[in-house]
């Protein structure tokens, strides 16, 4: 989050010069972090699903990914 704010100080200055209030600028960074977290969760679940698919035959007990774990992981 700090890097995201630090990299866009110029954009923040332009928004403030055009009249943007502090909550609007804060909302932009909040939405950016929420989207990054959701995408990270989705890509992580895809990676785990592919990993389970690749190693399912080599492990004796069956391993599966339940919907409860998927919802818990994304949320």
N, CA, C, O and CB atoms as a CASP TS submission, in Angstrom:
PFRMAT TS
TARGET T0000
AUTHOR 0000-0000-0000
METHOD Language model
MODEL 1
PARENT N/A
ATOM      1  N   UNK     1       0.828  -1.182   0.000  1.00  0.00           N
ATOM      2  CA  UNK     1       0.000   0.000   0.000  1.00  0.00           C
ATOM      3  C   UNK     1       0.875   1.248   0.000  1.00  0.00           C
ATOM      4  O   UNK     1       0.594   2.208  -0.719  1.00  0.00           O
ATOM      5  CB  UNK     1      -0.943  -0.004   1.204  1.00  0.00           C
ATOM      6  N   UNK     2       1.923   1.236   0.797  1.00  0.00           N
ATOM      7  CA  UNK     2       2.820   2.393   0.866  1.00  0.00           C
ATOM      8  C   UNK     2       3.461   2.658  -0.487  1.00  0.00           C
ATOM      9  O   UNK     2       3.576   3.808  -0.910  1.00  0.00           O
ATOM     10  CB  UNK     2       3.906   2.173   1.930  1.00  0.00           C
ATOM     11  N   UNK     3       3.882   1.588  -1.170  1.00  0.00           N
ATOM     12  CA  UNK     3       4.510   1.738  -2.484  1.00  0.00           C
ATOM     13  C   UNK     3       3.504   2.299  -3.478  1.00  0.00           C
ATOM     14  O   UNK     3       3.851   3.139  -4.308  1.00  0.00           O
ATOM     15  CB  UNK     3       5.067   0.386  -2.985  1.00  0.00           C
ATOM     16  N   UNK     4       2.268   1.841  -3.399  1.00  0.00           N
ATOM     17  CA  UNK     4       1.234   2.316  -4.301  1.00  0.00           C
ATOM     18  C   UNK     4       1.003   3.819  -4.125  1.00  0.00           C
ATOM     19  O   UNK     4       0.865   4.549  -5.107  1.00  0.00           O
ATOM     20  CB  UNK     4      -0.066   1.547  -4.067  1.00  0.00           C
ATOM     21  N   UNK     5       0.963   4.267  -2.893  1.00  0.00           N
ATOM     22  CA  UNK     5       0.782   5.698  -2.622  1.00  0.00           C
ATOM     23  C   UNK     5       2.013   6.477  -3.046  1.00  0.00           C
ATOM     24  O   UNK     5       1.902   7.550  -3.638  1.00  0.00           O
ATOM     25  CB  UNK     5       0.490   5.940  -1.129  1.00  0.00           C
ATOM     26  N   UNK     6       3.188   5.939  -2.743  1.00  0.00           N
ATOM     27  CA  UNK     6       4.438   6.633  -3.057  1.00  0.00           C
ATOM     28  C   UNK     6       4.624   6.788  -4.564  1.00  0.00           C
ATOM     29  O   UNK     6       5.128   7.813  -5.023  1.00  0.00           O
ATOM     30  CB  UNK     6       5.628   5.879  -2.457  1.00  0.00           C
ATOM     31  N   UNK     7       4.221   5.779  -5.338  1.00  0.00           N
ATOM     32  CA  UNK     7       4.383   5.849  -6.787  1.00  0.00           C
ATOM     33  C   UNK     7       3.401   6.806  -7.441  1.00  0.00           C
ATOM     34  O   UNK     7       3.658   7.265  -8.554  1.00  0.00           O
ATOM     35  CB  UNK     7       4.224   4.482  -7.386  1.00  0.00           C
ATOM     36  N   UNK     8       2.308   7.117  -6.807  1.00  0.00           N
ATOM     37  CA  UNK     8       1.297   7.957  -7.451  1.00  0.00           C
ATOM     38  C   UNK     8       1.123   9.294  -6.751  1.00  0.00           C
ATOM     39  O   UNK     8       0.017   9.831  -6.712  1.00  0.00           O
ATOM     40  CB  UNK     8      -0.028   7.233  -7.492  1.00  0.00           C
ATOM     41  N   UNK     9       2.201   9.839  -6.199  1.00  0.00           N
ATOM     42  CA  UNK     9       2.091  11.143  -5.546  1.00  0.00           C
ATOM     43  C   UNK     9       1.780  12.240  -6.555  1.00  0.00           C
ATOM     44  O   UNK     9       1.084  13.201  -6.228  1.00  0.00           O
ATOM     45  CB  UNK     9       3.381  11.473  -4.796  1.00  0.00           C
ATOM     46  N   UNK    10       2.282  12.109  -7.767  1.00  0.00           N
ATOM     47  CA  UNK    10       1.967  13.091  -8.804  1.00  0.00           C
ATOM     48  C   UNK    10       0.492  13.100  -9.151  1.00  0.00           C
ATOM     49  O   UNK    10      -0.118  14.157  -9.313  1.00  0.00           O
ATOM     50  CB  UNK    10       2.779  12.817 -10.048  1.00  0.00           C
ATOM     51  N   UNK    11      -0.075  11.903  -9.262  1.00  0.00           N
ATOM     52  CA  UNK    11      -1.503  11.795  -9.562  1.00  0.00           C
ATOM     53  C   UNK    11      -2.342  12.347  -8.413  1.00  0.00           C
ATOM     54  O   UNK    11      -3.367  12.988  -8.641  1.00  0.00           O
ATOM     55  CB  UNK    11      -1.885  10.332  -9.840  1.00  0.00           C
ATOM     56  N   UNK    12      -1.908  12.100  -7.184  1.00  0.00           N
ATOM     57  CA  UNK    12      -2.632  12.630  -6.028  1.00  0.00           C
ATOM     58  C   UNK    12      -2.605  14.156  -6.057  1.00  0.00           C
ATOM     59  O   UNK    12      -3.611  14.807  -5.774  1.00  0.00           O
ATOM     60  CB  UNK    12      -2.022  12.100  -4.703  1.00  0.00           C
ATOM     61  N   UNK    13      -1.458  14.716  -6.396  1.00  0.00           N
ATOM     62  CA  UNK    13      -1.347  16.172  -6.486  1.00  0.00           C
ATOM     63  C   UNK    13      -2.259  16.752  -7.550  1.00  0.00           C
ATOM     64  O   UNK    13      -2.886  17.789  -7.339  1.00  0.00           O
ATOM     65  CB  UNK    13       0.081  16.570  -6.773  1.00  0.00           C
ATOM     66  N   UNK    14      -2.333  16.090  -8.686  1.00  0.00           N
ATOM     67  CA  UNK    14      -3.220  16.561  -9.767  1.00  0.00           C
ATOM     68  C   UNK    14      -4.682  16.474  -9.341  1.00  0.00           C
ATOM     69  O   UNK    14      -5.469  17.382  -9.607  1.00  0.00           O
ATOM     70  CB  UNK    14      -2.996  15.736 -11.058  1.00  0.00           C
ATOM     71  N   UNK    15      -5.041  15.371  -8.674  1.00  0.00           N
ATOM     72  CA  UNK    15      -6.432  15.227  -8.217  1.00  0.00           C
ATOM     73  C   UNK    15      -6.779  16.300  -7.194  1.00  0.00           C
ATOM     74  O   UNK    15      -7.874  16.862  -7.232  1.00  0.00           O
ATOM     75  CB  UNK    15      -6.663  13.827  -7.611  1.00  0.00           C
ATOM     76  N   UNK    16      -5.858  16.591  -6.280  1.00  0.00           N
ATOM     77  CA  UNK    16      -6.105  17.631  -5.288  1.00  0.00           C
ATOM     78  C   UNK    16      -6.221  18.994  -5.953  1.00  0.00           C
ATOM     79  O   UNK    16      -7.053  19.811  -5.558  1.00  0.00           O
ATOM     80  CB  UNK    16      -4.992  17.647  -4.238  1.00  0.00           C
ATOM     81  N   UNK    17      -5.385  19.246  -6.969  1.00  0.00           N
ATOM     82  CA  UNK    17      -5.446  20.525  -7.676  1.00  0.00           C
ATOM     83  C   UNK    17      -6.771  20.691  -8.412  1.00  0.00           C
ATOM     84  O   UNK    17      -7.263  21.808  -8.571  1.00  0.00           O
ATOM     85  CB  UNK    17      -4.285  20.641  -8.660  1.00  0.00           C
ATOM     86  N   UNK    18      -7.343  19.578  -8.858  1.00  0.00           N
ATOM     87  CA  UNK    18      -8.627  19.641  -9.551  1.00  0.00           C
ATOM     88  C   UNK    18      -9.814  19.624  -8.597  1.00  0.00           C
ATOM     89  O   UNK    18     -10.961  19.712  -9.035  1.00  0.00           O
ATOM     90  CB  UNK    18      -8.743  18.493 -10.516  1.00  0.00           C
ATOM     91  N   UNK    19      -9.549  19.511  -7.285  1.00  0.00           N
ATOM     92  CA  UNK    19     -10.621  19.619  -6.303  1.00  0.00           C
ATOM     93  C   UNK    19     -11.057  18.331  -5.646  1.00  0.00           C
ATOM     94  O   UNK    19     -12.094  18.310  -4.983  1.00  0.00           O
ATOM     95  CB  UNK    19     -11.772  20.215  -6.932  1.00  0.00           C
ATOM     96  N   UNK    20     -10.309  17.262  -5.802  1.00  0.00           N
ATOM     97  CA  UNK    20     -10.689  15.992  -5.167  1.00  0.00           C
ATOM     98  C   UNK    20     -10.478  16.080  -3.655  1.00  0.00           C
ATOM     99  O   UNK    20      -9.470  16.604  -3.180  1.00  0.00           O
ATOM    100  CB  UNK    20      -9.868  14.811  -5.762  1.00  0.00           C
ATOM    101  N   UNK    21     -11.427  15.568  -2.934  1.00  0.00           N
ATOM    102  CA  UNK    21     -11.329  15.558  -1.472  1.00  0.00           C
ATOM    103  C   UNK    21     -10.549  14.339  -1.008  1.00  0.00           C
ATOM    104  O   UNK    21     -10.343  13.392  -1.766  1.00  0.00           O
ATOM    105  CB  UNK    21     -12.732  15.572  -0.827  1.00  0.00           C
ATOM    106  N   UNK    22     -10.118  14.374   0.244  1.00  0.00           N
ATOM    107  CA  UNK    22      -9.324  13.287   0.814  1.00  0.00           C
ATOM    108  C   UNK    22     -10.043  11.939   0.779  1.00  0.00           C
ATOM    109  O   UNK    22      -9.403  10.937   0.459  1.00  0.00           O
ATOM    110  CB  UNK    22      -8.955  13.620   2.237  1.00  0.00           C
ATOM    111  N   UNK    23     -11.354  11.860   1.093  1.00  0.00           N
ATOM    112  CA  UNK    23     -12.039  10.556   1.032  1.00  0.00           C
ATOM    113  C   UNK    23     -12.062   9.940  -0.372  1.00  0.00           C
ATOM    114  O   UNK    23     -12.033   8.718  -0.516  1.00  0.00           O
ATOM    115  CB  UNK    23     -13.460  10.707   1.527  1.00  0.00           C
ATOM    116  N   UNK    24     -12.115  10.786  -1.399  1.00  0.00           N
ATOM    117  CA  UNK    24     -12.137  10.273  -2.770  1.00  0.00           C
ATOM    118  C   UNK    24     -10.793   9.625  -3.106  1.00  0.00           C
ATOM    119  O   UNK    24     -10.745   8.561  -3.723  1.00  0.00           O
ATOM    120  CB  UNK    24     -12.459  11.410  -3.777  1.00  0.00           C
ATOM    121  N   UNK    25      -9.714  10.273  -2.698  1.00  0.00           N
ATOM    122  CA  UNK    25      -8.379   9.740  -2.949  1.00  0.00           C
ATOM    123  C   UNK    25      -8.161   8.464  -2.133  1.00  0.00           C
ATOM    124  O   UNK    25      -7.577   7.501  -2.629  1.00  0.00           O
ATOM    125  CB  UNK    25      -7.298  10.793  -2.607  1.00  0.00           C
ATOM    126  N   UNK    26      -8.624   8.459  -0.901  1.00  0.00           N
ATOM    127  CA  UNK    26      -8.518   7.271  -0.057  1.00  0.00           C
ATOM    128  C   UNK    26      -9.311   6.111  -0.638  1.00  0.00           C
ATOM    129  O   UNK    26      -8.863   4.965  -0.606  1.00  0.00           O
ATOM    130  CB  UNK    26      -9.001   7.577   1.358  1.00  0.00           C
ATOM    131  N   UNK    27     -10.492   6.411  -1.170  1.00  0.00           N
ATOM    132  CA  UNK    27     -11.330   5.372  -1.771  1.00  0.00           C
ATOM    133  C   UNK    27     -10.648   4.724  -2.971  1.00  0.00           C
ATOM    134  O   UNK    27     -10.798   3.525  -3.203  1.00  0.00           O
ATOM    135  CB  UNK    27     -12.674   5.958  -2.194  1.00  0.00           C
ATOM    136  N   UNK    28      -9.908   5.510  -3.724  1.00  0.00           N
ATOM    137  CA  UNK    28      -9.186   4.971  -4.882  1.00  0.00           C
ATOM    138  C   UNK    28      -8.181   3.913  -4.439  1.00  0.00           C
ATOM    139  O   UNK    28      -8.107   2.840  -5.038  1.00  0.00           O
ATOM    140  CB  UNK    28      -8.467   6.102  -5.649  1.00  0.00           C
ATOM    141  N   UNK    29      -7.414   4.203  -3.402  1.00  0.00           N
ATOM    142  CA  UNK    29      -6.418   3.251  -2.922  1.00  0.00           C
ATOM    143  C   UNK    29      -7.069   2.059  -2.225  1.00  0.00           C
ATOM    144  O   UNK    29      -6.560   0.941  -2.301  1.00  0.00           O
ATOM    145  CB  UNK    29      -5.447   3.940  -1.975  1.00  0.00           C
ATOM    146  N   UNK    30      -8.173   2.290  -1.557  1.00  0.00           N
ATOM    147  CA  UNK    30      -8.897   1.195  -0.917  1.00  0.00           C
ATOM    148  C   UNK    30      -9.441   0.227  -1.958  1.00  0.00           C
ATOM    149  O   UNK    30      -9.321  -0.987  -1.795  1.00  0.00           O
ATOM    150  CB  UNK    30     -10.038   1.738  -0.051  1.00  0.00           C
ATOM    151  N   UNK    31     -10.036   0.748  -3.024  1.00  0.00           N
ATOM    152  CA  UNK    31     -10.567  -0.111  -4.077  1.00  0.00           C
ATOM    153  C   UNK    31      -9.446  -0.863  -4.794  1.00  0.00           C
ATOM    154  O   UNK    31      -9.606  -2.029  -5.155  1.00  0.00           O
ATOM    155  CB  UNK    31     -11.373   0.718  -5.080  1.00  0.00           C
ATOM    156  N   UNK    32      -8.320  -0.193  -4.998  1.00  0.00           N
ATOM    157  CA  UNK    32      -7.178  -0.849  -5.632  1.00  0.00           C
ATOM    158  C   UNK    32      -6.696  -2.025  -4.796  1.00  0.00           C
ATOM    159  O   UNK    32      -6.413  -3.096  -5.332  1.00  0.00           O
ATOM    160  CB  UNK    32      -6.035   0.150  -5.845  1.00  0.00           C
ATOM    161  N   UNK    33      -6.602  -1.832  -3.487  1.00  0.00           N
ATOM    162  CA  UNK    33      -6.124  -2.921  -2.631  1.00  0.00           C
ATOM    163  C   UNK    33      -7.143  -4.059  -2.546  1.00  0.00           C
ATOM    164  O   UNK    33      -6.753  -5.225  -2.477  1.00  0.00           O
ATOM    165  CB  UNK    33      -5.815  -2.393  -1.226  1.00  0.00           C
ATOM    166  N   UNK    34      -8.434  -3.743  -2.549  1.00  0.00           N
ATOM    167  CA  UNK    34      -9.461  -4.781  -2.531  1.00  0.00           C
ATOM    168  C   UNK    34      -9.398  -5.625  -3.800  1.00  0.00           C
ATOM    169  O   UNK    34      -9.465  -6.853  -3.738  1.00  0.00           O
ATOM    170  CB  UNK    34     -10.855  -4.155  -2.378  1.00  0.00           C
ATOM    171  N   UNK    35      -9.269  -4.964  -4.948  1.00  0.00           N
ATOM    172  CA  UNK    35      -9.193  -5.690  -6.215  1.00  0.00           C
ATOM    173  C   UNK    35      -7.953  -6.571  -6.259  1.00  0.00           C
ATOM    174  O   UNK    35      -8.023  -7.711  -6.716  1.00  0.00           O
ATOM    175  CB  UNK    35      -9.190  -4.713  -7.397  1.00  0.00           C
ATOM    176  N   UNK    36      -6.821  -6.060  -5.792  1.00  0.00           N
ATOM    177  CA  UNK    36      -5.596  -6.863  -5.771  1.00  0.00           C
ATOM    178  C   UNK    36      -5.735  -8.077  -4.856  1.00  0.00           C
ATOM    179  O   UNK    36      -5.245  -9.157  -5.186  1.00  0.00           O
ATOM    180  CB  UNK    36      -4.412  -6.008  -5.323  1.00  0.00           C
ATOM    181  N   UNK    37      -6.389  -7.912  -3.723  1.00  0.00           N
ATOM    182  CA  UNK    37      -6.580  -9.038  -2.797  1.00  0.00           C
ATOM    183  C   UNK    37      -7.492 -10.101  -3.400  1.00  0.00           C
ATOM    184  O   UNK    37      -7.213 -11.295  -3.293  1.00  0.00           O
ATOM    185  CB  UNK    37      -7.163  -8.543  -1.465  1.00  0.00           C
ATOM    186  N   UNK    38      -8.573  -9.674  -4.029  1.00  0.00           N
ATOM    187  CA  UNK    38      -9.497 -10.639  -4.635  1.00  0.00           C
ATOM    188  C   UNK    38      -8.820 -11.389  -5.775  1.00  0.00           C
ATOM    189  O   UNK    38      -8.949 -12.608  -5.883  1.00  0.00           O
ATOM    190  CB  UNK    38     -10.765  -9.929  -5.148  1.00  0.00           C
ATOM    191  N   UNK    39      -8.097 -10.659  -6.628  1.00  0.00           N
ATOM    192  CA  UNK    39      -7.398 -11.315  -7.734  1.00  0.00           C
ATOM    193  C   UNK    39      -6.321 -12.278  -7.222  1.00  0.00           C
ATOM    194  O   UNK    39      -6.137 -13.364  -7.771  1.00  0.00           O
ATOM    195  CB  UNK    39      -6.766 -10.264  -8.657  1.00  0.00           C
ATOM    196  N   UNK    40      -5.620 -11.870  -6.175  1.00  0.00           N
ATOM    197  CA  UNK    40      -4.623 -12.760  -5.577  1.00  0.00           C
ATOM    198  C   UNK    40      -5.243 -14.028  -5.029  1.00  0.00           C
ATOM    199  O   UNK    40      -4.678 -15.112  -5.178  1.00  0.00           O
ATOM    200  CB  UNK    40      -3.879 -12.046  -4.475  1.00  0.00           C
ATOM    201  N   UNK    41      -6.410 -13.905  -4.391  1.00  0.00           N
ATOM    202  CA  UNK    41      -7.112 -15.081  -3.880  1.00  0.00           C
ATOM    203  C   UNK    41      -7.571 -16.009  -4.989  1.00  0.00           C
ATOM    204  O   UNK    41      -7.460 -17.230  -4.878  1.00  0.00           O
ATOM    205  CB  UNK    41      -8.299 -14.657  -3.056  1.00  0.00           C
ATOM    206  N   UNK    42      -8.089 -15.419  -6.062  1.00  0.00           N
ATOM    207  CA  UNK    42      -8.561 -16.235  -7.183  1.00  0.00           C
ATOM    208  C   UNK    42      -7.402 -16.953  -7.857  1.00  0.00           C
ATOM    209  O   UNK    42      -7.492 -18.149  -8.133  1.00  0.00           O
ATOM    210  CB  UNK    42      -9.307 -15.367  -8.204  1.00  0.00           C
ATOM    211  N   UNK    43      -6.314 -16.234  -8.126  1.00  0.00           N
ATOM    212  CA  UNK    43      -5.158 -16.873  -8.752  1.00  0.00           C
ATOM    213  C   UNK    43      -4.532 -17.923  -7.837  1.00  0.00           C
ATOM    214  O   UNK    43      -4.036 -18.945  -8.312  1.00  0.00           O
ATOM    215  CB  UNK    43      -4.116 -15.824  -9.129  1.00  0.00           C
ATOM    216  N   UNK    44      -4.554 -17.678  -6.541  1.00  0.00           N
ATOM    217  CA  UNK    44      -4.053 -18.669  -5.593  1.00  0.00           C
ATOM    218  C   UNK    44      -4.890 -19.940  -5.608  1.00  0.00           C
ATOM    219  O   UNK    44      -4.347 -21.044  -5.561  1.00  0.00           O
ATOM    220  CB  UNK    44      -4.027 -18.087  -4.192  1.00  0.00           C
ATOM    221  N   UNK    45      -6.207 -19.789  -5.674  1.00  0.00           N
ATOM    222  CA  UNK    45      -7.082 -20.960  -5.737  1.00  0.00           C
ATOM    223  C   UNK    45      -6.895 -21.730  -7.037  1.00  0.00           C
ATOM    224  O   UNK    45      -6.920 -22.961  -7.043  1.00  0.00           O
ATOM    225  CB  UNK    45      -8.539 -20.539  -5.590  1.00  0.00           C
ATOM    226  N   UNK    46      -6.708 -21.007  -8.137  1.00  0.00           N
ATOM    227  CA  UNK    46      -6.442 -21.688  -9.415  1.00  0.00           C
ATOM    228  C   UNK    46      -5.138 -22.463  -9.337  1.00  0.00           C
ATOM    229  O   UNK    46      -5.057 -23.594  -9.817  1.00  0.00           O
ATOM    230  CB  UNK    46      -6.388 -20.672 -10.579  1.00  0.00           C
ATOM    231  N   UNK    47      -4.122 -21.865  -8.738  1.00  0.00           N
ATOM    232  CA  UNK    47      -2.835 -22.545  -8.590  1.00  0.00           C
ATOM    233  C   UNK    47      -2.963 -23.799  -7.737  1.00  0.00           C
ATOM    234  O   UNK    47      -2.410 -24.845  -8.078  1.00  0.00           O
ATOM    235  CB  UNK    47      -1.804 -21.602  -7.976  1.00  0.00           C
ATOM    236  N   UNK    48      -3.688 -23.696  -6.633  1.00  0.00           N
ATOM    237  CA  UNK    48      -3.879 -24.858  -5.756  1.00  0.00           C
ATOM    238  C   UNK    48      -4.666 -25.948  -6.468  1.00  0.00           C
ATOM    239  O   UNK    48      -4.348 -27.130  -6.339  1.00  0.00           O
ATOM    240  CB  UNK    48      -4.602 -24.446  -4.461  1.00  0.00           C
ATOM    241  N   UNK    49      -5.693 -25.556  -7.221  1.00  0.00           N
ATOM    242  CA  UNK    49      -6.497 -26.547  -7.957  1.00  0.00           C
ATOM    243  C   UNK    49      -5.638 -27.279  -8.990  1.00  0.00           C
ATOM    244  O   UNK    49      -5.741 -28.497  -9.133  1.00  0.00           O
ATOM    245  CB  UNK    49      -7.700 -25.861  -8.656  1.00  0.00           C
ATOM    246  N   UNK    50      -4.792 -26.538  -9.707  1.00  0.00           N
ATOM    247  CA  UNK    50      -3.897 -27.173 -10.677  1.00  0.00           C
ATOM    248  C   UNK    50      -2.883 -28.075  -9.988  1.00  0.00           C
ATOM    249  O   UNK    50      -2.564 -29.151 -10.495  1.00  0.00           O
ATOM    250  CB  UNK    50      -3.173 -26.114 -11.505  1.00  0.00           C
ATOM    251  N   UNK    51      -2.380 -27.649  -8.850  1.00  0.00           N
ATOM    252  CA  UNK    51      -1.425 -28.462  -8.090  1.00  0.00           C
ATOM    253  C   UNK    51      -2.080 -29.747  -7.582  1.00  0.00           C
ATOM    254  O   UNK    51      -1.479 -30.820  -7.641  1.00  0.00           O
ATOM    255  CB  UNK    51      -0.858 -27.657  -6.908  1.00  0.00           C
ATOM    256  N   UNK    52      -3.302 -29.635  -7.089  1.00  0.00           N
ATOM    257  CA  UNK    52      -4.029 -30.830  -6.636  1.00  0.00           C
ATOM    258  C   UNK    52      -4.317 -31.769  -7.797  1.00  0.00           C
ATOM    259  O   UNK    52      -4.225 -32.988  -7.651  1.00  0.00           O
ATOM    260  CB  UNK    52      -5.341 -30.434  -5.948  1.00  0.00           C
ATOM    261  N   UNK    53      -4.664 -31.208  -8.941  1.00  0.00           N
ATOM    262  CA  UNK    53      -4.941 -32.026 -10.118  1.00  0.00           C
ATOM    263  C   UNK    53      -3.685 -32.774 -10.569  1.00  0.00           C
ATOM    264  O   UNK    53      -3.759 -33.929 -10.988  1.00  0.00           O
ATOM    265  CB  UNK    53      -5.478 -31.153 -11.262  1.00  0.00           C
ATOM    266  N   UNK    54      -2.531 -32.106 -10.478  1.00  0.00           N
ATOM    267  CA  UNK    54      -1.279 -32.725 -10.926  1.00  0.00           C
ATOM    268  C   UNK    54      -0.788 -33.807  -9.963  1.00  0.00           C
ATOM    269  O   UNK    54      -0.145 -34.765 -10.392  1.00  0.00           O
ATOM    270  CB  UNK    54      -0.202 -31.662 -11.090  1.00  0.00           C
ATOM    271  N   UNK    55      -1.079 -33.667  -8.677  1.00  0.00           N
ATOM    272  CA  UNK    55      -0.552 -34.629  -7.700  1.00  0.00           C
ATOM    273  C   UNK    55      -1.604 -35.594  -7.166  1.00  0.00           C
ATOM    274  O   UNK    55      -1.313 -36.370  -6.255  1.00  0.00           O
ATOM    275  CB  UNK    55       0.066 -33.891  -6.547  1.00  0.00           C
ATOM    276  N   UNK    56      -2.811 -35.565  -7.706  1.00  0.00           N
ATOM    277  CA  UNK    56      -3.895 -36.398  -7.170  1.00  0.00           C
ATOM    278  C   UNK    56      -3.621 -37.886  -7.328  1.00  0.00           C
ATOM    279  O   UNK    56      -3.969 -38.670  -6.444  1.00  0.00           O
ATOM    280  CB  UNK    56      -5.198 -36.051  -7.854  1.00  0.00           C
ATOM    281  N   UNK    57      -3.010 -38.290  -8.426  1.00  0.00           N
ATOM    282  CA  UNK    57      -2.786 -39.714  -8.658  1.00  0.00           C
ATOM    283  C   UNK    57      -1.645 -40.269  -7.806  1.00  0.00           C
ATOM    284  O   UNK    57      -1.623 -41.460  -7.496  1.00  0.00           O
ATOM    285  CB  UNK    57      -2.493 -39.957 -10.125  1.00  0.00           C
ATOM    286  N   UNK    58      -0.713 -39.420  -7.434  1.00  0.00           N
ATOM    287  CA  UNK    58       0.459 -39.922  -6.711  1.00  0.00           C
ATOM    288  C   UNK    58       0.251 -40.008  -5.204  1.00  0.00           C
ATOM    289  O   UNK    58       1.099 -40.571  -4.511  1.00  0.00           O
ATOM    290  CB  UNK    58       1.642 -39.043  -6.997  1.00  0.00           C
ATOM    291  N   UNK    59      -0.836 -39.475  -4.675  1.00  0.00           N
ATOM    292  CA  UNK    59      -1.091 -39.496  -3.234  1.00  0.00           C
ATOM    293  C   UNK    59      -2.178 -40.517  -2.922  1.00  0.00           C
ATOM    294  O   UNK    59      -3.204 -40.560  -3.602  1.00  0.00           O
ATOM    295  CB  UNK    59      -1.501 -38.088  -2.722  1.00  0.00           C
ATOM    296  N   UNK    60      -1.958 -41.342  -1.894  1.00  0.00           N
ATOM    297  CA  UNK    60      -2.939 -42.386  -1.559  1.00  0.00           C
ATOM    298  C   UNK    60      -4.310 -41.862  -1.135  1.00  0.00           C
ATOM    299  O   UNK    60      -5.303 -42.274  -1.734  1.00  0.00           O
ATOM    300  CB  UNK    60      -2.396 -43.237  -0.465  1.00  0.00           C
ATOM    301  N   UNK    61      -4.427 -40.980  -0.138  1.00  0.00           N
ATOM    302  CA  UNK    61      -5.782 -40.520   0.179  1.00  0.00           C
ATOM    303  C   UNK    61      -6.213 -39.445  -0.816  1.00  0.00           C
ATOM    304  O   UNK    61      -5.407 -38.603  -1.211  1.00  0.00           O
ATOM    305  CB  UNK    61      -5.854 -39.975   1.631  1.00  0.00           C
ATOM    306  N   UNK    62      -7.462 -39.472  -1.213  1.00  0.00           N
ATOM    307  CA  UNK    62      -7.924 -38.453  -2.173  1.00  0.00           C
ATOM    308  C   UNK    62      -7.939 -37.061  -1.539  1.00  0.00           C
ATOM    309  O   UNK    62      -8.425 -36.879  -0.424  1.00  0.00           O
ATOM    310  CB  UNK    62      -9.333 -38.805  -2.696  1.00  0.00           C
ATOM    311  N   UNK    63      -7.414 -36.114  -2.249  1.00  0.00           N
ATOM    312  CA  UNK    63      -7.387 -34.732  -1.788  1.00  0.00           C
ATOM    313  C   UNK    63      -8.300 -33.929  -2.702  1.00  0.00           C
ATOM    314  O   UNK    63      -8.228 -34.057  -3.924  1.00  0.00           O
ATOM    315  CB  UNK    63      -5.927 -34.151  -1.779  1.00  0.00           C
ATOM    316  N   UNK    64      -9.155 -33.103  -2.117  1.00  0.00           N
ATOM    317  CA  UNK    64     -10.050 -32.288  -2.923  1.00  0.00           C
ATOM    318  C   UNK    64     -10.194 -30.913  -2.287  1.00  0.00           C
ATOM    319  O   UNK    64      -9.891 -30.720  -1.109  1.00  0.00           O
ATOM    320  CB  UNK    64     -11.429 -32.967  -3.076  1.00  0.00           C
ATOM    321  N   UNK    65     -10.650 -29.984  -3.069  1.00  0.00           N
ATOM    322  CA  UNK    65     -10.855 -28.611  -2.636  1.00  0.00           C
ATOM    323  C   UNK    65     -12.359 -28.366  -2.559  1.00  0.00           C
ATOM    324  O   UNK    65     -13.038 -28.318  -3.585  1.00  0.00           O
ATOM    325  CB  UNK    65     -10.157 -27.594  -3.605  1.00  0.00           C
ATOM    326  N   UNK    66     -12.877 -28.210  -1.338  1.00  0.00           N
ATOM    327  CA  UNK    66     -14.325 -28.032  -1.180  1.00  0.00           C
ATOM    328  C   UNK    66     -14.714 -26.570  -1.420  1.00  0.00           C
ATOM    329  O   UNK    66     -13.877 -25.670  -1.347  1.00  0.00           O
ATOM    330  CB  UNK    66     -14.778 -28.484   0.232  1.00  0.00           C
ATOM    331  N   UNK    67     -15.993 -26.355  -1.706  1.00  0.00           N
ATOM    332  CA  UNK    67     -16.482 -24.995  -1.946  1.00  0.00           C
ATOM    333  C   UNK    67     -16.399 -24.144  -0.690  1.00  0.00           C
ATOM    334  O   UNK    67     -16.229 -22.928  -0.780  1.00  0.00           O
ATOM    335  CB  UNK    67     -17.920 -25.028  -2.455  1.00  0.00           C
ATOM    336  N   UNK    68     -16.514 -24.754   0.466  1.00  0.00           N
ATOM    337  CA  UNK    68     -16.397 -24.000   1.717  1.00  0.00           C
ATOM    338  C   UNK    68     -14.991 -23.406   1.831  1.00  0.00           C
ATOM    339  O   UNK    68     -14.828 -22.245   2.207  1.00  0.00           O
ATOM    340  CB  UNK    68     -16.708 -24.910   2.943  1.00  0.00           C
ATOM    341  N   UNK    69     -13.979 -24.213   1.502  1.00  0.00           N
ATOM    342  CA  UNK    69     -12.605 -23.709   1.538  1.00  0.00           C
ATOM    343  C   UNK    69     -12.374 -22.635   0.493  1.00  0.00           C
ATOM    344  O   UNK    69     -11.648 -21.673   0.746  1.00  0.00           O
ATOM    345  CB  UNK    69     -11.620 -24.846   1.330  1.00  0.00           C
ATOM    346  N   UNK    70     -12.976 -22.781  -0.674  1.00  0.00           N
ATOM    347  CA  UNK    70     -12.825 -21.774  -1.724  1.00  0.00           C
ATOM    348  C   UNK    70     -13.428 -20.445  -1.284  1.00  0.00           C
ATOM    349  O   UNK    70     -12.793 -19.401  -1.431  1.00  0.00           O
ATOM    350  CB  UNK    70     -13.485 -22.250  -3.028  1.00  0.00           C
ATOM    351  N   UNK    71     -14.630 -20.474  -0.753  1.00  0.00           N
ATOM    352  CA  UNK    71     -15.296 -19.246  -0.291  1.00  0.00           C
ATOM    353  C   UNK    71     -14.517 -18.627   0.859  1.00  0.00           C
ATOM    354  O   UNK    71     -14.344 -17.410   0.918  1.00  0.00           O
ATOM    355  CB  UNK    71     -16.751 -19.540   0.147  1.00  0.00           C
ATOM    356  N   UNK    72     -14.054 -19.463   1.763  1.00  0.00           N
ATOM    357  CA  UNK    72     -13.274 -18.963   2.898  1.00  0.00           C
ATOM    358  C   UNK    72     -11.972 -18.332   2.423  1.00  0.00           C
ATOM    359  O   UNK    72     -11.554 -17.301   2.950  1.00  0.00           O
ATOM    360  CB  UNK    72     -12.980 -20.098   3.891  1.00  0.00           C
ATOM    361  N   UNK    73     -11.331 -18.939   1.437  1.00  0.00           N
ATOM    362  CA  UNK    73     -10.079 -18.415   0.921  1.00  0.00           C
ATOM    363  C   UNK    73     -10.222 -17.098   0.192  1.00  0.00           C
ATOM    364  O   UNK    73      -9.370 -16.219   0.322  1.00  0.00           O
ATOM    365  CB  UNK    73      -9.465 -19.404   0.017  1.00  0.00           C
ATOM    366  N   UNK    74     -11.287 -16.952  -0.573  1.00  0.00           N
ATOM    367  CA  UNK    74     -11.496 -15.696  -1.309  1.00  0.00           C
ATOM    368  C   UNK    74     -11.955 -14.588  -0.373  1.00  0.00           C
ATOM    369  O   UNK    74     -11.571 -13.430  -0.536  1.00  0.00           O
ATOM    370  CB  UNK    74     -12.526 -15.891  -2.435  1.00  0.00           C
ATOM    371  N   UNK    75     -12.771 -14.944   0.602  1.00  0.00           N
ATOM    372  CA  UNK    75     -13.260 -13.893   1.513  1.00  0.00           C
ATOM    373  C   UNK    75     -12.195 -13.506   2.514  1.00  0.00           C
ATOM    374  O   UNK    75     -12.425 -12.640   3.358  1.00  0.00           O
ATOM    375  CB  UNK    75     -14.523 -14.356   2.252  1.00  0.00           C
TER
END
